[in-house]
Amino acid sequence: MGHEDSAGLLHRFDRWLYRRGRPNGPARMMNRQTVLLASAGLGPRRVVTLEVTGRRTGRRRSLPLVVADLDGEHYLVAMLGRDTNWVRNVRAADGRAVLRHGRRTAVRLEEVESADRAPVLRRYLALAPGARPHLPVDRHAPPAEFKRIAEQIPVFRIRPDRPGPREESAP
């Protein structure tokens, strides 16, 4: 089996793991393992656990994500698009979440405007090979191709969470 054959097989396998935009059983199992490793601070520093409150259940939801760095900023990208549960939960939580890689860090995730997403998407595909089958553009594509898909793929800038005025005055 040549390199092209194995790359194509891996691409199909990655797409199978997230058919219809949701992780299947094996993908959920692998995600749980990655959450445990990232939460413990093991593995690459760019792999983190995102913890966000579920918009319906109110329970903490955890999943592994890859942090993309660009021009001194850090970003999270929704490789499965705008209807992803974690995106909906982050929006419902007004961007408040926790990132874990060994330690817990409270963050505020600010959604990046579509017009500004292309360079982040390109950097993300360079760092996250598992995401490549899910984005409809090649990682080596020209910037115009990334601009074309930017509306479909939410991107969030990671900021430190700062308590609001009400929270600061709470006992």
N, C-alpha and C positions, 0 to 999 in steps of 0.2 A: 504494500500500500504506500503510494507516494505521499509527499507532503500535502499536495492539493487534495488528495482523497481524504486524508486524516483531518485536514482543516475543514473540509466540507461536512464530514461526519460530526465533528465537534460542533460546528455551526448548527446543524440540524438537531443535535442533542440539546443544545442550549435553548433553542426555540421550543422544543418539545417540553422542556421543564416549565415553561411559562405560556403554555397554550391558552388562547383566549384572554391573555393579559393577567393571568393569575397563576401563582405557583401550584404545581401539582404535588402529590404526596412526597416523592423523592426530593423535589426542590424545597419543600417545607422542612424536611429533615436536614438537608444540607444547610439551609438558612439557620436552623436552630443551632447546629454545630458551629457555624461561623459566628453567630451572636455570642455563644459562650466563649469562644476564643478571643474575639474582639473586645468583649466586655472585660476579660481578664488581662487585656493589654498584650495579647500574643498575636503574632502575625504582622503583616505590613501596617505601618502607622496610618496609611490612607484608608484602611478598612476599619469602619467604626460601627457601633450599634446605635441606631436611632431609637429613642424611646419617646413616644408621643401618646397622649391620652386619646382613646378611641372616642369618636364623636357620638356613637350610639350607646356603647357600653359603659363609658367612663373608666374603663380599665386600661392599664398601661399596655401598649402594643410595642413590641421590639422587633427590629429587623436589621440586617446588615446592609450597609451602603458603602460606596467608595467616595471619598472626598477628593474633589478635583481642585487643584491649586492653580491660580493664574494671577499674575501681576500682584502678588502679595495678599490676595483674597482667597477664601476657601468657599467651595460650593458643593451642594448636593444636587444630583440630577435624577429625575424620575424616568428611568430607562423604559418603563412600560407605558409612559404617557400620562395625560392629564386625568384619566379616570382611576388612577392608582389609589388604593385605600389610604396609603400613608400621606399622599398629597392632600386628599380630602380631610384627613385628621389634622394635619398641620394647619391647613386653612381654618378649620373649625376652632383650633386652639390658638388662633391669632399668632401663629408662628412659634409659639413656645414649645420647646422640646428639650431633651437631654441627649447629648452625645457621649458615648462611652468608648474609651480605649484605655483600659486600666483604671481610669478615674472617671467620675461623672462630671460633666460640664453642662450647666444650664445654658441654653442658647436661644436666640430668636432667629428664626429663619425668615428672611425677607425674599419674597418672590421677585425674580429678575424679569424686567420687561422683555417681551419677545425680541425686540430689535437688538437687545444687548446679549442674547444667549449664544449666538453662533460660536464665538471664540471659546466659550466655556464648554460647549458640546464637543468641539474638536479636541480640546485638552482631555475631557472626560473619556472619550473613546481611545485616546492614547494610553490612558491609565487603567482602564477597566475592560480587559478583553472579553469578559463574560457579557458585557452589555452590547458588544458589536452586532450580534445577530438580531437585536431588538430595535436598533435604530436604522431607519431606511436610508442610510448614507454610509459610504466607505470612509474609514478614518483618514484616508489620504485625499479625500475629495476637496475641491476648491471651496473657499469660504462661502461662495454663493449657494452651494448645496446645503450647507449647514443653516444658512439664513432661511432657505426654503422650508426646512422642517422645524424651525425654532418654535413656531406657534404650538406645535403638537407636544413638545417635550418641556415640562416645567423644570425650571432651575431655581434653586434657592441659595442666596448668599448667607453664609453663617456669620452671625454676630453674637457677641456676648449678651446674655440676657441681663437686663437692668430692670429692677423693680420700678413699677410706675408709682406716681404720687400717693395713691390710695394704699398701696402695699407697703410703702415706706412708713406710713403713719400707723399701720396696724400693729396692735400689741403683740 
